[in-house]
Amino acid sequence: PPDGGWGWMIVAGCFLVTICTRAVTRCISIFFVEFQAYFGQDYARTAWIHSIVDCATMLCAPLGSLISNHVSCQVGIMLGGLLASSGLILSSFATSLEHLYLSLGVLTGLGFALCYSPAIAMVGKYFNKRKALAYGIAMSGSGIGTFILAPVVQLLIEQFSWRGALLILGGFVLNLCVCGALMRPISLKEDRKTVPEFLEQDHVSETEKQDLKQMPICSPLIKVWSRECLCYCSWKEYDFLLMPGFMVLAVSVLFMAYGCSPLFVYLVPYALSVGVSHHQAAFLMSILGVIDIIGNITFGWLTDRRCLKKHRYFCYLFAVGMDGLCCLFLPVLQNFPLLVPFSFTFGYFDGAYVTLIPVMTADVVGTSSLSSALGVVYFLHAIPYLVSPPVAGWLVDTTGSYTASFLLCGFSMIFSSTLLCFARLAKKIKRPRLRSLPSDTGMKQHMWTNGAIAYSVTAELDQKDVEFLAVDTSRCSNR
């Protein structure tokens, strides 16, 4: 990876993508009260709008990765921009909540999905040494966008009603097409492993071998793919699904996503319910957004430092756990001066762990599989994003307060952090046994006699050990 150059334009493009997708999604919560009053529906039914947007965005994330891998990242993001803009414009003509479910929920969410994960994956391909900082800057678009758009959307609603505000947002989201044009593809050395491995297979004909040798990577728009090679490359893109580390990360993401989503939907309604004015409630979202920016950039910069780079895993756990604690304390904060510190704290740690999600995913699966892995990680956000706001709304309708909803969110995020912590501790407990292995000579002899067992051992060692052992095991590839 160049770690600079055009990579900074990729960061700028991803920054704009996060503004047009995640910031706009957060600002949909400002329409919550307007939708509820206009259509005369309860909390649970109105919350489905925000849930479907988030769910469609994450559920279709693998589709965005697929288009990015096999067609073009530029084409995928531009297509997504057109779909998202169309959804918002059609929503301005809605006559029922069901209409909004389809236009604002499904169509806009699908457009966001085609843009979000490919843009984030492109940053990971252009950066290595400064990866966390690059992601911090790129992901800060969500906070900056929320800070700017929250009061602007409130002003647009007051001036042009919710229909006019949605129409203007639809035009704004068309900027995703400009972002897509910036995403220049790049070819990395680790991307060139799949076809050479495929050429070693016995069932590949000589003609296919000659054709594929001229195109040594699984690149888009290749016309000479055989069916077997396409299937082989597709499997190699998703073989990380069997990695134990990725499985644990996936389960923790489910609980983390459940805990974080309702807060963005119900912060404004909760503030209004305790006597905060509309402008102050929108200002809380702005504070949360601008502090989110600081969390993105400062946490990304800090975890790129040599002293913390090896501990990014625990930095992520700490950030998720702190957001969970913030949710637990929210029900006792019942006036504007107390809600302001909450927005500061929750916004900072939200920006911190959001920055580290793609970094941790890259550490687990590697750069070559990052696009597909991010698609799966964001796909796992889908069900919690779909279920959690309506469940929280049902609890509000049933209990008459927001306490149960916020407590459930807090415990869910704390459990996510605790699960990853126990997984890392369990891994560290196993390491002393591996350190009592034979000497180097004995280990080499062991690898010559049983390559399968040697592979299972190297998977548990440090990266340097894996690199050292990989040199020795390369001689045994034919056997």
MOKA-V756876 format. One record per residue. N is the residue number from 1. D_LAST is the distance of its C-alpha to the last C-alpha in Angstrom with 1 decimal. Layout:
n=N d_last=D_LAST
n=N d_last=D_LAST
This chain:
n=1 d_last=32.9
n=2 d_last=36.2
n=3 d_last=37.9
n=4 d_last=41.2
n=5 d_last=42.8
n=6 d_last=42.7
n=7 d_last=40.9
n=8 d_last=44.4
n=9 d_last=45.6
n=10 d_last=42.7
n=11 d_last=44.0
n=12 d_last=47.5
n=13 d_last=46.4
n=14 d_last=44.6
n=15 d_last=47.7
n=16 d_last=49.9
n=17 d_last=47.6
n=18 d_last=47.9
n=19 d_last=51.7
n=20 d_last=51.9
n=21 d_last=49.7
n=22 d_last=49.7
n=23 d_last=53.1
n=24 d_last=54.7
n=25 d_last=53.2
n=26 d_last=54.7
n=27 d_last=58.0
n=28 d_last=58.2
n=29 d_last=59.3
n=30 d_last=62.5
n=31 d_last=63.3
n=32 d_last=63.0
n=33 d_last=66.7
n=34 d_last=67.8
n=35 d_last=65.8
n=36 d_last=67.0
n=37 d_last=70.7
n=38 d_last=70.6
n=39 d_last=69.0
n=40 d_last=70.5
n=41 d_last=67.3
n=42 d_last=66.0
n=43 d_last=63.3
n=44 d_last=60.5
n=45 d_last=61.0
n=46 d_last=61.4
n=47 d_last=58.3
n=48 d_last=56.2
n=49 d_last=56.6
n=50 d_last=54.7
n=51 d_last=52.2
n=52 d_last=51.3
n=53 d_last=51.0
n=54 d_last=48.5
n=55 d_last=46.7
n=56 d_last=46.4
n=57 d_last=45.2
n=58 d_last=42.4
n=59 d_last=41.6
n=60 d_last=41.1
n=61 d_last=39.1
n=62 d_last=35.8
n=63 d_last=37.7
n=64 d_last=38.6
n=65 d_last=35.0
n=66 d_last=34.0
n=67 d_last=36.7
n=68 d_last=35.9
n=69 d_last=32.2
n=70 d_last=32.8
n=71 d_last=36.4
n=72 d_last=37.8
n=73 d_last=38.7
n=74 d_last=42.1
n=75 d_last=42.8
n=76 d_last=41.9
n=77 d_last=44.2
n=78 d_last=47.0
n=79 d_last=46.8
n=80 d_last=46.8
n=81 d_last=49.9
n=82 d_last=51.8
n=83 d_last=51.0
n=84 d_last=52.0
n=85 d_last=55.2
n=86 d_last=56.1
n=87 d_last=55.7
n=88 d_last=58.0
n=89 d_last=60.6
n=90 d_last=60.7
n=91 d_last=61.0
n=92 d_last=64.2
n=93 d_last=65.8
n=94 d_last=64.7
n=95 d_last=67.3
n=96 d_last=65.4
n=97 d_last=62.6
n=98 d_last=60.6
n=99 d_last=60.9
n=100 d_last=59.5
n=101 d_last=56.7
n=102 d_last=55.5
n=103 d_last=56.4
n=104 d_last=56.1
n=105 d_last=53.4
n=106 d_last=51.0
n=107 d_last=51.6
n=108 d_last=51.8
n=109 d_last=48.9
n=110 d_last=46.7
n=111 d_last=47.7
n=112 d_last=46.9
n=113 d_last=43.5
n=114 d_last=42.6
n=115 d_last=43.6
n=116 d_last=42.6
n=117 d_last=38.9
n=118 d_last=38.0
n=119 d_last=40.5
n=120 d_last=39.1
n=121 d_last=35.5
n=122 d_last=36.7
n=123 d_last=38.0
n=124 d_last=34.6
n=125 d_last=33.1
n=126 d_last=35.8
n=127 d_last=35.9
n=128 d_last=33.7
n=129 d_last=35.8
n=130 d_last=39.0
n=131 d_last=37.4
n=132 d_last=39.6
n=133 d_last=42.8
n=134 d_last=42.0
n=135 d_last=41.5
n=136 d_last=44.7
n=137 d_last=46.7
n=138 d_last=45.3
n=139 d_last=45.7
n=140 d_last=49.2
n=141 d_last=50.4
n=142 d_last=50.6
n=143 d_last=53.1
n=144 d_last=55.0
n=145 d_last=55.3
n=146 d_last=56.6
n=147 d_last=59.0
n=148 d_last=60.5
n=149 d_last=60.3
n=150 d_last=61.6
n=151 d_last=65.2
n=152 d_last=65.1
n=153 d_last=64.1
n=154 d_last=66.9
n=155 d_last=69.3
n=156 d_last=68.2
n=157 d_last=68.8
n=158 d_last=72.3
n=159 d_last=73.2
n=160 d_last=71.6
n=161 d_last=70.8
n=162 d_last=67.2
n=163 d_last=67.1
n=164 d_last=67.8
n=165 d_last=65.3
n=166 d_last=62.5
n=167 d_last=63.5
n=168 d_last=63.3
n=169 d_last=59.9
n=170 d_last=58.7
n=171 d_last=59.7
n=172 d_last=58.2
n=173 d_last=54.7
n=174 d_last=54.7
n=175 d_last=53.6
n=176 d_last=50.1
n=177 d_last=50.0
n=178 d_last=50.8
n=179 d_last=47.9
n=180 d_last=45.5
n=181 d_last=46.5
n=182 d_last=45.4
n=183 d_last=41.8
n=184 d_last=40.3
n=185 d_last=36.5
n=186 d_last=34.0
n=187 d_last=30.4
n=188 d_last=28.1
n=189 d_last=24.9
n=190 d_last=23.1
n=191 d_last=24.4
n=192 d_last=22.4
n=193 d_last=18.9
n=194 d_last=19.2
n=195 d_last=19.8
n=196 d_last=17.0
n=197 d_last=14.5
n=198 d_last=16.6
n=199 d_last=16.5
n=200 d_last=12.8
n=201 d_last=13.8
n=202 d_last=14.6
n=203 d_last=18.1
n=204 d_last=19.4
n=205 d_last=21.9
n=206 d_last=22.5
n=207 d_last=25.8
n=208 d_last=24.4
n=209 d_last=21.7
n=210 d_last=24.6
n=211 d_last=26.8
n=212 d_last=24.5
n=213 d_last=23.5
n=214 d_last=27.2
n=215 d_last=27.2
n=216 d_last=24.2
n=217 d_last=25.0
n=218 d_last=26.0
n=219 d_last=29.6
n=220 d_last=32.8
n=221 d_last=34.7
n=222 d_last=31.9
n=223 d_last=33.3
n=224 d_last=30.3
n=225 d_last=28.1
n=226 d_last=26.7
n=227 d_last=27.0
n=228 d_last=23.3
n=229 d_last=22.7
n=230 d_last=25.7
n=231 d_last=24.5
n=232 d_last=21.0
n=233 d_last=22.8
n=234 d_last=25.3
n=235 d_last=22.7
n=236 d_last=21.1
n=237 d_last=24.7
n=238 d_last=25.2
n=239 d_last=22.0
n=240 d_last=23.9
n=241 d_last=26.1
n=242 d_last=23.8
n=243 d_last=23.9
n=244 d_last=26.3
n=245 d_last=28.1
n=246 d_last=29.0
n=247 d_last=30.2
n=248 d_last=32.6
n=249 d_last=33.8
n=250 d_last=34.4
n=251 d_last=36.6
n=252 d_last=38.6
n=253 d_last=39.2
n=254 d_last=40.9
n=255 d_last=43.5
n=256 d_last=44.0
n=257 d_last=44.7
n=258 d_last=47.2
n=259 d_last=49.1
n=260 d_last=49.5
n=261 d_last=50.6
n=262 d_last=54.1
n=263 d_last=55.3
n=264 d_last=55.4
n=265 d_last=57.2
n=266 d_last=59.8
n=267 d_last=60.6
n=268 d_last=63.3
n=269 d_last=64.8
n=270 d_last=64.7
n=271 d_last=66.5
n=272 d_last=69.1
n=273 d_last=69.7
n=274 d_last=70.6
n=275 d_last=73.1
n=276 d_last=71.2
n=277 d_last=72.4
n=278 d_last=70.3
n=279 d_last=70.0
n=280 d_last=69.1
n=281 d_last=66.4
n=282 d_last=65.0
n=283 d_last=65.2
n=284 d_last=63.0
n=285 d_last=60.2
n=286 d_last=60.8
n=287 d_last=60.6
n=288 d_last=57.3
n=289 d_last=56.0
n=290 d_last=57.0
n=291 d_last=55.7
n=292 d_last=52.5
n=293 d_last=52.2
n=294 d_last=52.7
n=295 d_last=50.1
n=296 d_last=47.6
n=297 d_last=48.2
n=298 d_last=48.9
n=299 d_last=46.1
n=300 d_last=43.7
n=301 d_last=45.0
n=302 d_last=45.0
n=303 d_last=41.5
n=304 d_last=40.3
n=305 d_last=41.9
n=306 d_last=39.8
n=307 d_last=41.5
n=308 d_last=40.8
n=309 d_last=37.5
n=310 d_last=35.5
n=311 d_last=37.9
n=312 d_last=38.0
n=313 d_last=36.7
n=314 d_last=39.8
n=315 d_last=42.1
n=316 d_last=41.1
n=317 d_last=41.9
n=318 d_last=45.2
n=319 d_last=46.2
n=320 d_last=45.6
n=321 d_last=47.4
n=322 d_last=50.4
n=323 d_last=50.8
n=324 d_last=50.8
n=325 d_last=53.6
n=326 d_last=55.5
n=327 d_last=55.6
n=328 d_last=56.8
n=329 d_last=59.8
n=330 d_last=60.7
n=331 d_last=63.1
n=332 d_last=65.5
n=333 d_last=65.7
n=334 d_last=68.7
n=335 d_last=70.2
n=336 d_last=69.2
n=337 d_last=69.3
n=338 d_last=66.8
n=339 d_last=64.5
n=340 d_last=64.1
n=341 d_last=62.2
n=342 d_last=60.0
n=343 d_last=59.1
n=344 d_last=58.4
n=345 d_last=56.0
n=346 d_last=54.3
n=347 d_last=53.9
n=348 d_last=52.4
n=349 d_last=49.7
n=350 d_last=49.0
n=351 d_last=48.3
n=352 d_last=46.2
n=353 d_last=43.7
n=354 d_last=43.6
n=355 d_last=42.5
n=356 d_last=39.6
n=357 d_last=38.2
n=358 d_last=36.2
n=359 d_last=35.4
n=360 d_last=33.9
n=361 d_last=32.1
n=362 d_last=30.5
n=363 d_last=29.6
n=364 d_last=27.9
n=365 d_last=25.9
n=366 d_last=25.9
n=367 d_last=27.9
n=368 d_last=25.8
n=369 d_last=26.5
n=370 d_last=30.0
n=371 d_last=32.0
n=372 d_last=30.5
n=373 d_last=30.6
n=374 d_last=34.2
n=375 d_last=35.0
n=376 d_last=33.8
n=377 d_last=35.6
n=378 d_last=38.8
n=379 d_last=38.5
n=380 d_last=38.6
n=381 d_last=41.9
n=382 d_last=43.4
n=383 d_last=44.4
n=384 d_last=45.9
n=385 d_last=47.7
n=386 d_last=49.1
n=387 d_last=50.2
n=388 d_last=51.3
n=389 d_last=54.4
n=390 d_last=56.0
n=391 d_last=55.3
n=392 d_last=57.0
n=393 d_last=59.8
n=394 d_last=60.3
n=395 d_last=60.6
n=396 d_last=63.2
n=397 d_last=65.1
n=398 d_last=65.0
n=399 d_last=65.8
n=400 d_last=67.9
n=401 d_last=66.0
n=402 d_last=62.8
n=403 d_last=62.0
n=404 d_last=59.7
n=405 d_last=57.7
n=406 d_last=57.2
n=407 d_last=56.4
n=408 d_last=53.7
n=409 d_last=52.1
n=410 d_last=52.2
n=411 d_last=50.6
n=412 d_last=47.9
n=413 d_last=46.9
n=414 d_last=47.2
n=415 d_last=44.9
n=416 d_last=42.3
n=417 d_last=42.4
n=418 d_last=42.4
n=419 d_last=39.3
n=420 d_last=37.2
n=421 d_last=38.8
n=422 d_last=37.8
n=423 d_last=34.2
n=424 d_last=33.9
n=425 d_last=35.7
n=426 d_last=33.3
n=427 d_last=30.3
n=428 d_last=32.1
n=429 d_last=32.8
n=430 d_last=29.2
n=431 d_last=28.4
n=432 d_last=30.2
n=433 d_last=27.8
n=434 d_last=24.8
n=435 d_last=26.7
n=436 d_last=26.9
n=437 d_last=23.2
n=438 d_last=22.4
n=439 d_last=22.9
n=440 d_last=20.6
n=441 d_last=19.4
n=442 d_last=18.9
n=443 d_last=17.1
n=444 d_last=14.6
n=445 d_last=14.0
n=446 d_last=13.8
n=447 d_last=11.1
n=448 d_last=9.0
n=449 d_last=9.9
n=450 d_last=9.9
n=451 d_last=8.6
n=452 d_last=10.9
n=453 d_last=13.9
n=454 d_last=13.5
n=455 d_last=13.7
n=456 d_last=16.8
n=457 d_last=18.3
n=458 d_last=18.1
n=459 d_last=19.7
n=460 d_last=22.8
n=461 d_last=23.2
n=462 d_last=25.3
n=463 d_last=24.3
n=464 d_last=24.4
n=465 d_last=22.0
n=466 d_last=19.6
n=467 d_last=19.9
n=468 d_last=19.4
n=469 d_last=16.3
n=470 d_last=14.8
n=471 d_last=15.1
n=472 d_last=13.1
n=473 d_last=10.2
n=474 d_last=10.1
n=475 d_last=8.5
n=476 d_last=5.3
n=477 d_last=5.5
n=478 d_last=3.8
n=479 d_last=0.0
